[in-house]
Amino acid sequence: MKKWGILAVPVVALALLGACGNDEDHSKHEMSSNGTKSEQKSSTNKKASYDLNGKKLSLSFQDVIKQFEDKYGKAAAITSVELEEDSGRILYSVEGMDDQNEYKLKLDAESKEVLEDHKEAVDSEDKRELDQEKLDLNGLISESDAMKKAVAKVEGPVSSIELDRSYQDTVYDVSVETGSDDSEVRINAKTGKVLSVDPH
C-alpha cells in the first residue's frame, strides 16, 4: 500500500503539469489567433482609410488641370492626370507636353503643396506621339462620378484614378481593391459609360 501511495504522487503531479501545459498552449493559441485577427483588422482598416471614393480633398481634377495650364500655358497639351495614395499622402500627377518640352507637375491633394515641377526637352518621337496622347478635356464627368460608377460595378476601396486616353476616347481608369488584387474599371470620361472591367 505504501508503494502505491508513493507512485500515485508522481502520476498526479504529471497529470497536473500536463493540464497546465495544455492551458499554456491553449493561451498561446488564443493569443496567436487574436494577434492574427488584429493584424487582419488593422490591414483592412488601413486599406479603407485610403479609399479615394467620397474622400474630401482640397484639389479636384479640374483644379489641377487649371493649375497646370496656368503654369505652362494652354499650348501645353495634357496627356494624363492621376490621383493616388503614396506613403500616406494623396497625390496628383499631371503630365503634358508642347512642341518644345514635356512637363510633370505633382501636388499634394490635401495641402496643395507642389512636390515636383519638372520639364525636359522633347525629341522627335515625343512630338509624333503628342497627337495620339493629348486629352480632350471638354465636357468631362467628374472624378467623383467616375469612382461611384466604378464601385457600382466592383465593390471595394478605390486606390487610384487616372484620366487617360484610349484610342480616340478620354477615359477614367479606376483601380478598385478586391482582396489581394485590384480590378481596373475603365469609364468613358464624357458619357460615363463603363467600357471594361479588368482584374489585374
N, C-alpha and C positions, 0 to 999 in steps of 0.2 A: 504493500500500500504506500509506503514511504517513497519507493522508486517511482510509482505512477504520479504521485504528488509532485515530485521533483521534475519529471518530464513535462507535466502539464503546464508548468510556469513558462518555459521557453516557447511552447506551442502557442499559448495565449498571447505572449509577447510578440511573436512573429505575426500572428493574425492581426494584432492591433497596428503593428508597423506597416503591414500591407495595406490596411484600410487608410492609414494616414497618407501613404504613398499615393493611393488612388485618389484621395481628396486633393493632394497637391497636383497630380496630373490633370484632374478634372478642373481645378482652378486655373492651371496653366492653359488648358484648352479653352476655357471660358475667356481668359484674358486675350489669347491669340485670336479667338473668334471675334471678340468685341473690338480688338485692335484693327482687325481686317475690316469690320463693318465701319469703324470710324474713318479709316483711310478711304474706303469707298465713298462714304458720305461726303468727306472733305473734297474728294476729287470731283464728285458730282456738283457740289456747291461751287467749286472753282469754275467749272465749265459754265454753269448757269449765270455766274456773276459777270461773265464776259459775253453774254448774249446781246448782240447788237440790235436785235429786233425790239423796237419800242424804247431803246435807250435814249435818254435826253442828252443831246450833245450841243456844244456851243457853236459848232460849224456844221452846215449841211453841204451836200454835193454842190448846190448852186453857189453857196458862199465861196467854196474853194475854187470853183471854176472862175468866178469873177475875180478872185484874188490873183489867180494865175494870169488871166487876161490883163488885169491892171498892171501887173509886174512886167510881163514880157510882150504885151501888145496883142491885139486881136489877130494880127498876121500869123502868130504862133498857133498852129492847129493843135488842139488837144487830142492825144491818142489813147489815153486811159486815165481813169480816176478810180482809186481803190481805197476802201476803208477796212481796216483790220486791227485786231488786238496784237500787240507785240510787247512782251515782257512787262505786262501790267499796264501799258499805255495804249490808248486807242488813237490810231494814226491815219491820216490821209496821205496818199501819194498821188501826185498829179504829174503826168508826163506829156510832153508835146514837142513840136519842132516847127521851124520855119526853114527858109532856104539856106540859112547860114548855120543855125545851131539847133542842138537838141537841149531840152530843158527838163529838169526834175525839181519839183517843189514838194517837200514833206512837212506836214504840220501836225501838231498835237490837236486832236479834235475837241478836247475839253479846255485846255489852257490857251489855245490858239497860237502857241509858240511855234516859230519857224525852226525846224530841226535840220533841214537841208535845203540848200538853194544852189543848184548845180547846173552848169551849162558846158557843152563841149561842141566843137565844130562837127558838122555833118559831112559825110562823104557822099559820093555819087550814088551809091547803093541806097543809102538812107533817103535821099531825095526821091528816088524812084518809088520807094515804099510809102512815101507820105500820102499820096492819093488813096492808097489802099487801106491806110491805118487811121486817118483822121476821122473824128467822130462828128456826126450830125447831132448837135445839142439842142435843136429846136423841138418844142412840144413833147418833152420827156415826162413820164410819170415820175413821182418822187421815189427816192431810195426806200423810204418808209413803206410805200405801197408795194414796191417790188419785194421787200422782205416778207410782208404779210402774205403775198401771193405764193411765195416760196414755201413758207411753213404750213400753208394750207395744203400743199402737195406732199411735203416731207416734214414730219414733226421733229422738232429739236431746236437747240440754240443756234443762232446764226454766228459763225466765226469770222466771215468776211463777205464783202460785197464789192464787185468791180464793174465799172461802166467800161464796156469794151466794144469791139466791132466784130461782127460775124458776117462775112460776105458784104452785102450792102446794108445790113441792119445794124443799128446801135442797140446793144443788149446789156442787160444786167446779168452777171454771173454771181449767183448767191450760194455760198458754201454753208451747208447745214450739217451740224454734228449729229451723227446717228450711231451711238455706241462707240465702237473703236474706229469707225471710218467716217468719212464725210461724203455727203451727196451734193452734187452741184446742180442747181436748178437754173436753167437759162430762160430769161424772160425778155420779150421784145420791149425795149425801153420806151417805145411810143404808144403801142397798143395795149401793153400789159398782158399779152398772151404768153402763156407758158409754152416754150418751144421744145424743151427737153429736160429730162431728169436723169443724171448720170451718176451712179455710185463710183467713188474713187477706189 
